[in-house]
């Protein structure tokens, strides 16, 4: 009864301790919930300011980029010069790629004809609407800004894949020839920039999280489409649940900077879910209450277990103690006798004496056996040492003999390799041939080679770390001798300079190996001298071969190179009929008159300047030749009729321009040349030379008949 009373008192004390703690925890959690609500209002303010600043910053950056581009000198000149179309396309592409808001860009002239575009559509009808709007604004507005912003809705200003909603903003920038402030000017053309709604959403969406969205409202009708107000622009991260309670903030913003002529006003509303999920503090209060109930239940269950597992055994123990205190206990009926313990002691002592005697005999026998074993082990050890010494001497003699035989074999193979090395250097890559040869001579060594004669500044390496070769210790400029040795992690870097007959360094060979013996050093030195001689001879042959096919005056390929290349193209088209090539024959007009009037120096200058103009007009795959005298030729790879026509138009443009060949004394002669061309797309390969030459002479006669100048 007393035990049950104590259990009830303990449970009551536990309840008194838990309930006030739960009430205080709930009040603290309610206060924390209010702090969280104020924190979310602060988050909404920071999000609104961030979206506003990012939107204004993006459009300010866009306006600055457009102002810089509209003042670019080459960009302005490109409106009237089609040769700068590639420059315009590159600038428009760079503007679109580097400015996330822009998706398409156009450059039009003062007649609103397209000059160049990027991601645009050719022949837009929307330009006619923009033309009237922008012209009217320019004539009625005197503000300093030079950029005009218009909304558009349901307009095809770019391919549908770039702007599926067909909504966005157009920025028109007039392009002027003069940059003088205050001068009344007429635009040379206009730069038109398209900003789709999709790009505005992509720029601002990363700043939003789930449960947050931004709505832009425009209260003005679309200036590019008079169908009515533009629908709202909604930017959200994920799907929007209209049933979720939210808090929001409204901001009136004016989009303006020093470049925009007429500011744009819009309203931005920023929404944020009031609760991103169930309030965690309410959940915490529930969990605390549930935890208190569980503690009370566990206390009741624990009291029952204590009563069952501890109280009952203690009660039984108390009953036994009470019985013993009253003298009610049971004793064992078995009587133990002390004589039995004495008999067991005597038996153990006799067994101990017998065991000690047996252990003494066993120790004596073991000592004799150990002595005999030690003597035998000593004899065996002496025999093993003698055998090991004998095997070591035999192994050393065998190894020395093997090394001697291997050295003799290597020397024979080295000498045989050196005999064939001179022939191998006559063809193929020099470095590859040398590296193959030295690796075959010493396969266990590391090798590296650098050729200064062929302007190969990198090392060719085999079994050697290239980073170690960049050390200043092995640079040839820091050593005077032709051979020097540098330690390298237990081995050596043996460095050999390769010199020509003028004692100039034309190469460098490095060998990573142990210390070289005298015979090995002589073989490698002989190899280096042979390499230097063959390398110098080969370079001389290559230079002679180059001179043989090069015109000494203009630096172009000569008639010999032309005949060889033309034969190669004819053989190629005979094998592959679809690989057409073109041939241009050109002749300088007035060369004889220039020589007679000003001397041969003027004639040489006329040929040199003509060759430069021809090379600048050709593609990298085209090749220009000087056949002799005043005759030139051009071979076009992939030269079908269209390619030949393009090159002919470029040459006509260059010929129509005024170009002069000048002497240092100020005398000059105008450059003019006759052109004739043909393509295997129209004529057979065997007739292409005759056709091109005939057309060239026809053009030449026309020039002299037209100008009346004698040859």
Secondary structure as GFF3:
##gff-version 3
##sequence-region A 1 711
A	DSSP	alpha_helix	2	70	.	.	.	ID=ss1
A	DSSP	alpha_helix	73	77	.	.	.	ID=ss2
A	DSSP	three_ten_helix	82	84	.	.	.	ID=ss3
A	DSSP	alpha_helix	85	98	.	.	.	ID=ss4
A	DSSP	beta_strand	104	109	.	.	.	ID=ss5
A	DSSP	beta_strand	114	118	.	.	.	ID=ss6
A	DSSP	alpha_helix	126	140	.	.	.	ID=ss7
A	DSSP	beta_strand	147	153	.	.	.	ID=ss8
A	DSSP	beta_strand	167	175	.	.	.	ID=ss9
A	DSSP	beta_strand	189	196	.	.	.	ID=ss10
A	DSSP	alpha_helix	197	205	.	.	.	ID=ss11
A	DSSP	beta_strand	212	217	.	.	.	ID=ss12
A	DSSP	beta_strand	233	236	.	.	.	ID=ss13
A	DSSP	beta_strand	246	255	.	.	.	ID=ss14
A	DSSP	beta_strand	264	273	.	.	.	ID=ss15
A	DSSP	alpha_helix	280	306	.	.	.	ID=ss16
A	DSSP	pi_helix	307	311	.	.	.	ID=ss17
A	DSSP	alpha_helix	312	325	.	.	.	ID=ss18
A	DSSP	alpha_helix	339	424	.	.	.	ID=ss19
A	DSSP	alpha_helix	430	441	.	.	.	ID=ss20
A	DSSP	beta_strand	446	451	.	.	.	ID=ss21
A	DSSP	beta_strand	460	462	.	.	.	ID=ss22
A	DSSP	alpha_helix	466	469	.	.	.	ID=ss23
A	DSSP	three_ten_helix	472	474	.	.	.	ID=ss24
A	DSSP	three_ten_helix	476	478	.	.	.	ID=ss25
A	DSSP	beta_strand	483	488	.	.	.	ID=ss26
A	DSSP	beta_strand	491	499	.	.	.	ID=ss27
A	DSSP	beta_strand	505	513	.	.	.	ID=ss28
A	DSSP	alpha_helix	518	548	.	.	.	ID=ss29
A	DSSP	alpha_helix	559	575	.	.	.	ID=ss30
A	DSSP	beta_strand	582	588	.	.	.	ID=ss31
A	DSSP	alpha_helix	591	598	.	.	.	ID=ss32
A	DSSP	alpha_helix	600	617	.	.	.	ID=ss33
A	DSSP	beta_strand	623	628	.	.	.	ID=ss34
A	DSSP	beta_strand	631	636	.	.	.	ID=ss35
A	DSSP	alpha_helix	641	656	.	.	.	ID=ss36
A	DSSP	beta_strand	660	662	.	.	.	ID=ss37
A	DSSP	beta_strand	668	670	.	.	.	ID=ss38
A	DSSP	beta_strand	673	679	.	.	.	ID=ss39
A	DSSP	alpha_helix	688	707	.	.	.	ID=ss40
###
